[in-house]
């Protein structure tokens, strides 16, 4: 005899089997040709509207091959406008045939005109579920399209560029450390700490192909923030001393001079420390830099002591120039107040916190620089001072 409960169980099983036949193994499959992955976003601010630029890259040009490609790697740059970052991005989406996806966003480029909109930009990207805080963040004073449409050597993928992979460039020429978005947010919210966005512009001067200049990417300065307030753009030559303060210092070539002789030195190590004296009311700081490197070029006889003294004088002058430039523009480049906030917090609360404090001419009491020449390579140095 067939019971009612058995009939019910049989009916449920039949229904489940019927529904399974309607499903495929790839019911949530997404075809790559239906998705455009945005690898870089550019943010500008024109006529009181956010202008957003999205760069997408052909996947075929990203794949690594043993030989360089025979044709240039292809990129596409789109533009959207809106009253906010997300509205501008949605306007950009409106013009794209395929779905725009931010899951592979690697770089955010902020124009100086949009520098005061950085809080809105970071908030918008944080609200978009697909974006990542590991993306690099840069500034620019150039037309964003110029930067996004620069060329690469040997027709390599656009991912092999300063915009996406700044580390190789930083290894051979230290200036300012590339900044991930998560670190930018951290420093922007840290009291009295500076946030320095490396500035990438395009340049047609250094390189050419078949006699014609080609646009390449060049780090040319910094955008400076403190407490989420934009402090201005500083070209590299005005703040070159920042390289000696870089905690991730790698390498810099500098010129050494002694009398009429000249040489080139590769500085490969730089470590900075601060000390403060609070006697007499106003804090007075001593900054100490310990450097080391090797001689790589020399046009005539020089001494070890002469080379070391020349480098010490050069670095001391660049640090003093950095301090003076910051004082004139209202920027504490040596982050002296942040040092007090971190390591002398009680003193900072009692004497500094309620003031709009900036270093004065006497705040930097002394700059101590010690350079040690570790080797002279194949060059023979003469004895004496």
Secondary structure by P-SEA (a helix, b strand, c coil): cccaaaaaaaaaaaaaaaaaaacccccccccccccccccbbbbbbcccbbbbbbbbbcccccccccccccccbbbbbbbbbcccaaaaaaaaaaacccccccccccbbbbccccccaaaaaaaaaaacccccccbbbbcccccaaaaaaccccccccccccccccaaaaaaaccccccccaaaaaaaaacccbbbbbbbbbbbccccccccbbbbbbbbcbbbbbcccccccccccccccccccccccccbbbbbbbcccccbbbbbcbbbbbbbbbccccbbbbbbbbbbbbbbccccccccaaaaaaaaaaaaaaaaaaaaaaaaaacccccaaaaaaaccaaaaaaccccccccccccccccbbbbbbbbcccccccccccc
